[in-house]
Each structure stands twice: as C-alpha cells, then as structure tokens.
Amino acid sequence: MLVLLRAPLSWSFFGEVDPRTTAVVALAMHYLIIVACMQVFDGVQFVANGALRGLSDVRIPTLMTIACYWLVAMPVGYYLAFHCGLRGSGLWLGLLLGLFCSFVLLVLRLRRRFALIFTT
C-alpha cells in the first residue's frame, strides 16, 4: 500500500502546491519505496525476535540485532550517503540492508532453535 498510495500519502501533508512542495513530495515518494521494502524485513525480524524471546533466547538475538544495525546499517548507510553521493537514500538503503541482515540471522536462529526442539 505504501508503494501504491505513495503520491496521495505524500501530498496529504501539504495544502498548497509550489515548486518547493513538489520537490519534497517527489523525495518523499522515492523514500516510501525504500520504506515499503523495509517493512517486510522489519515485520519478519520483529516476529522472529519475539518468538525467540518466547523461547527464552534473548542474549544472542540481541547481539545479532545490534551487530546488524551498528556494523552493517550505519557504515553502509554512511558510505552510500556520503561517499557514493546517494545522500538520504543512501542512509535509508543502509538501514534496509541492516534490517535484511537482522531478518536473515534471526530467522536462521529461530529455525535452528525449532530444529533443536522438535528433534529432541
């Protein structure tokens, strides 16, 4: 829905149209595409993290998440934003990559924990 309704969503925050508003809305519409991708990975990693918490597995998933944000998302976002010239999009893409890494690691951890539970 964020992708399909990005124009109405972006325009709903502005009352009048002028050149500055049009530029801001174009930027917001671009960012909403990245945010829509982030929602998928964030939702799954949130559920996987909650399931692991329910299994009393907290320490390792927390360290995984911290590593994904601080060792992947921040450096990649910084590099893309300031060294590749992507600016704001680079920061958002770095966060997207960090969420993706967290998603992968937490789902693999959950899968491993379920395998241990159901094989014993």
NORQUIZI-V495661 format. One record per residue. N is the residue number from 1. PHI is phi in whole degrees, 0 to 359 (999 if undefined). PSI is psi in whole degrees, 0 to 359 (* if undefined). NEAR is the number of other ideal C-beta (glycine too) atoms within 8 Angstrom. Layout:
n->(N | N)
phi->(PHI | PHI)
psi->(PSI | PSI)
near->(NEAR | NEAR)
This chain:
n->(1 | 2 | 3 | 4 | 5 | 6 | 7 | 8 | 9 | 10 | 11 | 12 | 13 | 14 | 15 | 16 | 17 | 18 | 19 | 20 | 21 | 22 | 23 | 24 | 25 | 26 | 27 | 28 | 29 | 30 | 31 | 32 | 33 | 34 | 35 | 36 | 37 | 38 | 39 | 40 | 41 | 42 | 43 | 44 | 45 | 46 | 47 | 48 | 49 | 50 | 51 | 52 | 53 | 54 | 55 | 56 | 57 | 58 | 59 | 60 | 61 | 62 | 63 | 64 | 65 | 66 | 67 | 68 | 69 | 70 | 71 | 72 | 73 | 74 | 75 | 76 | 77 | 78 | 79 | 80 | 81 | 82 | 83 | 84 | 85 | 86 | 87 | 88 | 89 | 90 | 91 | 92 | 93 | 94 | 95 | 96 | 97 | 98 | 99 | 100 | 101 | 102 | 103 | 104 | 105 | 106 | 107 | 108 | 109 | 110 | 111 | 112 | 113 | 114 | 115 | 116 | 117 | 118 | 119 | 120)
phi->(999 | 298 | 285 | 293 | 254 | 294 | 291 | 298 | 298 | 293 | 288 | 294 | 270 | 237 | 271 | 238 | 257 | 214 | 302 | 292 | 297 | 299 | 294 | 293 | 295 | 299 | 294 | 298 | 295 | 295 | 294 | 294 | 294 | 296 | 296 | 297 | 295 | 298 | 300 | 296 | 293 | 295 | 297 | 291 | 293 | 294 | 294 | 298 | 296 | 295 | 294 | 295 | 297 | 295 | 271 | 62 | 252 | 242 | 298 | 295 | 300 | 295 | 295 | 299 | 295 | 299 | 297 | 296 | 283 | 272 | 260 | 244 | 299 | 294 | 295 | 294 | 300 | 298 | 298 | 295 | 288 | 255 | 254 | 257 | 76 | 276 | 51 | 300 | 298 | 297 | 297 | 294 | 293 | 297 | 295 | 300 | 295 | 298 | 295 | 297 | 298 | 298 | 303 | 297 | 296 | 290 | 293 | 296 | 296 | 296 | 298 | 296 | 296 | 295 | 297 | 294 | 292 | 275 | 264 | 260)
psi->(326 | 324 | 314 | 323 | 23 | 326 | 307 | 322 | 315 | 317 | 339 | 344 | 354 | 137 | 322 | 158 | 126 | 172 | 323 | 319 | 317 | 320 | 319 | 319 | 320 | 319 | 316 | 320 | 323 | 314 | 328 | 333 | 315 | 317 | 324 | 320 | 320 | 325 | 322 | 307 | 321 | 319 | 315 | 318 | 329 | 315 | 317 | 319 | 319 | 321 | 319 | 322 | 322 | 334 | 11 | 30 | 98 | 316 | 306 | 314 | 325 | 316 | 322 | 314 | 315 | 316 | 319 | 321 | 315 | 331 | 344 | 298 | 310 | 308 | 319 | 316 | 316 | 313 | 313 | 322 | 314 | 340 | 336 | 357 | 16 | 349 | 235 | 322 | 323 | 320 | 316 | 321 | 325 | 317 | 321 | 316 | 320 | 317 | 321 | 316 | 317 | 317 | 310 | 310 | 317 | 322 | 320 | 320 | 316 | 318 | 317 | 317 | 319 | 323 | 320 | 321 | 315 | 350 | 349 | *)
near->(4 | 11 | 8 | 5 | 8 | 12 | 8 | 7 | 10 | 11 | 8 | 6 | 5 | 9 | 2 | 5 | 5 | 6 | 5 | 6 | 10 | 9 | 8 | 9 | 12 | 8 | 9 | 12 | 11 | 9 | 11 | 13 | 11 | 12 | 10 | 10 | 9 | 12 | 9 | 8 | 13 | 10 | 8 | 10 | 14 | 8 | 8 | 14 | 11 | 8 | 9 | 14 | 10 | 6 | 8 | 5 | 10 | 8 | 6 | 8 | 14 | 8 | 8 | 12 | 12 | 8 | 9 | 14 | 11 | 8 | 7 | 13 | 14 | 11 | 9 | 12 | 16 | 12 | 11 | 14 | 14 | 8 | 7 | 8 | 5 | 9 | 8 | 9 | 12 | 16 | 12 | 13 | 13 | 18 | 11 | 12 | 12 | 15 | 14 | 9 | 11 | 14 | 13 | 8 | 10 | 15 | 11 | 8 | 14 | 11 | 8 | 8 | 11 | 8 | 8 | 8 | 8 | 6 | 5 | 4)
